[in-house]
Amino acid sequence: MLTVPVEIQILFAGIIFFLGLIGLLVRRNMIFMLMSIEIMFNAAGLVFIIAGTHWKQPDGQVMFIFILAVTAVEVSIALAMILLVYHHFKTLDSDAINNLKDTN
Amino acid sequence: MDVFFYIAGFVAIVSTIMAISGRNAIHSLLYLILSLLAISVIFYLLSAPFIAALEVIIYAGAIMVLFIFVTMMLNIGIERETEKKWLRPRMWIIPTILAAILLANLIFAIKSVPATRTINEAILPKQVGISLFSTYLLAVEIAAILLMAGVIGAYHLGSQKKKVKHRFLESK
């Protein structure tokens, strides 16, 4: 049986979450930004599982299943939008998509 | 059992760092799959075997394959100039400091609550299923509507629209 204290487990999930946050802040490639969002979703699900195990309730796992569904929808829509952006702008750089700003 | 948690956690953190800092998208995606597999090991250790299986099947199997397909369709690798310009080591400093401050905040919050003892008992898929289809039945239906909206949205975004232009605009 796992005897790691729950604080360490939450801390681990927090480290994963903040790595995803750093990636989202630093990267400008939209594929990498979406990957970072995935990392953060996954860390949030990990916290749900940790809490569900801690309180011995199945609700944490149920919530993880919902997170999984939301993630699947979000990824499919976002990747379709990334494909559209790439076909339109010929780049994946998120700084290039500022056409609302009147530059030319 | 504890040593497995630390080993899997180490692998997950290192592969996540490699995933967010890599230049090549495919390499980063493969590192991300490794990170997800390590987290799946942690789910198993946290006595959630059903979720561990779901993590491998849906996250590492379906979602990451979707990522890899799109990355292959986009044929990235030609254009990385802006990213190369932006991705200097100096750019990592401020976001890392800010995230570290938030992490320190989290550590402080964890430290300030009294320690409690965890007694692990496996939560079997049967309990999860009973809870999912009794207590959370409405949420399951909402998730189904969300998935339907996702299918329709992805179809709409992915369908090639025929360009309709007036002939006066065509010559321009």
Interface residues (C-beta under 8 A of the other chain):
Chain A: M1 L2 T3 V4 P5 V6 E7 Q9 I10 L11 F12 G14 I15 I16 F18 L19 G20 L21 I22 G23 L25 V26 R27 R28 N29 I31 F32 L34 M35 S36 E38 I39 N42 L46 I49 I50 G52 T53 H54 K56 Q57 P58 D59 G60 Q61 V62 F64 I65 F66 L68 A69 V70 T71 A72 V73 E74 V75 S76 I77 L79 A80 M81 I82 L83 L84 Y86 K90 T91 L92 D93 D95 A96
Chain B: M1 D2 F5 Y6 G9 A12 I13 T16 I17 A19 I20 S21 A25 S28 L29 L32 S35 L36 I39 I42 F43 L45 L46 S47 A48 F50 I51 L54 I58 Y59 A62 I63 L66 F67 V70 T71 M73 L74 I76 E79 R80 T82 E83 W86 L87 M91 W92 P95 T96 L98 A99 A100 L102 L103 L106 I107 I110 K111 A115 T116 T118 I119 N120 E121 I123 Q127 V128 I130 S131 L132 T135 Y136 A139 A143 L146 L147 A149 G150 V151 G153 A154 L157 G158
